[in-house]
């Protein structure tokens, strides 16, 4: 419901902007900037780079957006512009994989997101996933684009989007469960630093003699 209200507000602002109301563009920036920054930050290495990509994105949208005919298409247009700007900043192509396109279905729909109680833990875990999984899962978490729109943004079939989501879900579960395991090890009484059960900075348990 919140997503629907936001999209309706976005469409109304786009209509006003296309009719020459510049204040409406400022409204679009305020409406989308937080989630757009979150997405861009998952793609680039440094926060400063993310802010610069964000600024470049809004400039490009302002210049090219007048050609937008369907106000409902604005979110996909916005994320596509941001993604192109981020990829240009990285000066390299997003790595491609040979993953098999598989229709994994919607076993639990979007409800599986609620399996995670700690949002901050999810944010940290996302940053440790490969970029292919990190990007598609970020877009899914934001819940601002349909699977079809995500597929169009990434220029891959919907089945591949579902496949990446399926594998990304498994990967983020492994990261979070690994963090839980490390936390439990740290709480074991009598464990000396540097001894059995010591933990490296990358969150991997190290046994003596390894």
PyMOL commands that set and color helices and strands:
alter all, ss='L'
color gray80, all
select helices_A, chain A and resi 2-18+22-41+47-67+71-90+109-115+119-126+131-142+147-154+158-186
alter helices_A, ss='H'
color red, helices_A
select strands_A, chain A and resi 198-199+205-206
alter strands_A, ss='S'
color yellow, strands_A
deselect
rebuild
show_as cartoon
